[in-house]
Amino acid sequence: MSTKVIEELLKDAPPGQTKEVLKDVKVLVGDDAKVEEVAKATLRQYDMRNMTLASYKFGGEERSLVLSRHGEVTSDSGVYYDPSTKQCVRYDHLKQEGEVTDDAREEGKRLEGDEA
C-alpha cells in the first residue's frame, strides 16, 4: 500500500477513532514500521487541523489542552503550551499521550511573560 493511501486513510478517520483506524491500517499494510513512520506526521496534522483535545497528568490530576498551531511551542516540535497550568506538554500523536516536559519550560516562561 502506498504512503499516500496510508495518509488518506488516517486523515479521513472520524473524530475520536484515529487509534482504531491506525490499528486497522497496520493490519491491511502488514508493515507496522512503515505505517508508524507515515502516521507520525499525518496524525500530527490531523490533530492540529481538528484541534484535538489532548490529555496529560499534572499534579496528580488529569488535565486537557487543545492541540493547535497557536499552542505549539515551536513549529513541528510536538510540544504544546498549556496556559492554565503554565506547563509545556510533549504530545505523542501516535500513542495519543501527553506528558509535562522540562525541555521547553524556559520557552513556556517566555510565552507566559515570566522572568527566568
N, C-alpha and C positions, 0 to 999 in steps of 0.2 A: 504494500500500500504506500502511495507516495506521501511525502511530507505535507503537501498541500491538502490532501484528503484528510489527514490526521488533524491539521489545523482547523479545517472547516467543520469537522465533526465536533471538536471541542468548542469552537466559537458559537456553534448553534445549540449548545447544551441549555436546557431550560434552567431558570434560576434555581439554585439550591441542589442541582443534580450533577454538578461537574465531577464529583468523585465517582459516581456511578457510571457516567459516560466515559471517564478516563479508564475505569476498570474494564468496561466493555471493549473499548478501542484496543487495549492491551491484549485482550483475548483474540480479537479479529486480526491484529497485526502479528502477534506471536513473538514480538521483539520488544520487551519492556524497556530496554535501554534506549532504543530509537524513539519510542513513544514519549518517554520521560524527557528526552532531550528536546523534542519539539514542544512538549507540553509546558515546559518551564516558561518560555516566553509567551506562548499563546494564552496560558491561564492568567499570567500577569496582565496581559492586555484585556482579557475578559473581565477580570476583577475590577480593573480601573474603569473600563467602559461602563460596567454595570453598578459601579460604586458598591461593591460587595461589603457587607458588614463582617468584619473580622474579629475573632475573639482572642483574648490573651489573659493571662493571670498577672495581677499586680496587687501586692499587699494582701495576698490570700483570697482575693476576690476575683471573680470572672468579670473582665472588662470588655468593651467593644469599641471599635473605631471603624470609620468608613474609609475604605481604600479608594484614593483618588489621586490624581496628579498634584492636587493642591496640598495634600498632606505628605507626599513623598519627600523625604529629606533631600535627596539628590536624584536626578534622573536615573532610572534603571537600577536603583540601589536595593529595592525591596525593603527599605527602612522607611517607616511612616511615623510622623509625629502626632501624638495624642495630646492636644492642649488641655484636656480635662485632668490629666494626671501629670502633665509636663514630662512625659516619657517618650523615648523613641522605641519603636517596636519593629523587630525584624520579622517579616512575614514570609513563610514558605508557601508559595502558591500551589505547589504540588501536594503537600501534606495538609494544607489549609490550617496551619497552626502559626500562631504568633508568640513571640517572647520578647520581653524587655531586653534591650541591649545597651551596654555601656559604650559600644563602639561609636555611637553617634550622640552621646549625651551632650558634648560640647556644642554640637550643631543644634540640638534641641534647646539649649540655653540661649543660643544666638537667636533662634526663631521666636522664643518667648520674650526676649529683650532683657533677660537677666544678665548680670555680670558674672564672669567665670571666677 
